[in-house]
Amino acid sequence: MSDSLDALHRTFAALCAKYRVTLPAAVAQFEDLWGRLIAAEAPVSTLADLIQIAHNIAGNAKTFGFASAGEVAHEIDLCLGPICAAGRLPDAAEQERIAALLAALKSAAQ
């Protein structure tokens, strides 16, 4: 293998290792914001932050070996989008759905 290809593999391995650390942190951030939103301790505009976190995970996770986390995050993104667009808090059924998806995301991020 050429030196440049070896260097590329090492760089990618380092990026994967970093993502293994940052993914659970992103999920924890999502969980914290979600809990604050549901407890009415954060404004409805927090939904946009939650969508951004989910969207980032959905876009990056598969690249770094967390395909199932990316798929779950994409589902969260799709669920939250219409709620955010309506400028309202999620109803009980939506909260239950997001809570189940968040549990799946936490599991997939390990």
C-alpha positions in Angstrom: 0.0 0.0 0.0 1.3 3.4 -0.8 2.3 5.9 1.9 -0.4 8.3 0.9 -3.1 5.6 1.1 -1.7 4.5 4.5 -2.0 8.1 5.7 -5.5 8.4 4.4 -6.5 5.2 6.2 -4.9 6.5 9.4 -6.7 9.8 9.1 -10.0 8.1 8.5 -9.5 5.8 11.5 -8.7 8.8 13.7 -11.9 10.5 12.4 -13.9 7.4 13.2 -12.5 7.2 16.7 -13.4 10.8 17.3 -16.9 10.3 16.0 -17.3 7.3 18.5 -16.8 9.9 21.2 -18.8 12.8 19.7 -21.9 10.8 18.7 -22.9 9.9 22.3 -22.3 13.5 23.3 -24.6 14.7 20.5 -27.2 12.2 21.5 -26.9 13.4 25.2 -27.3 17.0 24.0 -30.4 16.0 22.1 -31.8 14.2 25.1 -31.1 17.2 27.4 -32.8 19.7 25.0 -35.7 17.3 24.4 -36.3 16.9 28.2 -36.2 20.7 28.7 -38.6 21.3 25.8 -41.1 18.7 27.1 -40.8 20.1 30.6 -41.6 23.6 29.2 -38.2 24.8 30.3 -37.1 25.7 26.8 -39.0 27.6 24.0 -40.6 26.0 21.1 -37.8 27.4 19.0 -35.6 24.6 20.6 -37.2 22.3 18.0 -35.0 23.8 15.4 -31.9 22.9 17.5 -33.2 19.4 17.9 -33.8 19.1 14.2 -30.2 20.3 13.5 -28.7 17.8 15.9 -30.8 14.9 14.4 -30.0 16.1 10.9 -26.2 16.2 11.6 -26.3 12.7 13.1 -28.4 11.4 10.1 -25.9 12.9 7.7 -22.7 11.7 9.3 -23.4 8.5 11.2 -23.3 6.1 8.3 -19.9 7.4 7.1 -18.3 6.6 10.5 -19.9 3.2 10.9 -23.1 4.0 12.7 -25.7 3.4 10.0 -28.5 2.5 12.3 -28.0 5.6 14.4 -28.2 7.6 11.1 -31.4 5.9 10.2 -33.0 6.6 13.5 -31.8 10.2 13.5 -33.3 10.6 10.1 -36.7 9.4 11.5 -36.4 11.9 14.3 -35.7 14.6 11.8 -38.7 13.7 9.8 -41.0 13.6 12.9 -39.9 16.9 14.2 -39.9 18.9 10.9 -43.7 19.3 10.7 -44.0 20.1 14.4 -41.4 22.8 14.1 -43.0 24.2 10.9 -46.3 24.5 12.8 -44.5 26.3 15.6 -46.0 24.2 18.3 -45.0 21.7 21.0 -45.3 18.0 20.1 -48.6 16.3 21.3 -48.6 13.3 23.5 -48.4 10.8 20.7 -45.6 12.7 19.0 -43.7 12.8 22.4 -44.1 9.1 22.8 -42.8 8.5 19.2 -39.8 10.7 19.7 -39.1 9.2 23.1 -39.0 5.7 21.5 -36.8 6.9 18.7 -34.5 8.6 21.2 -34.1 5.3 23.1 -33.3 3.6 19.8 -30.8 6.3 19.0 -29.1 6.0 22.3 -28.7 2.3 21.8 -27.4 2.7 18.2 -24.9 5.3 19.3 -23.0 2.9 21.6 
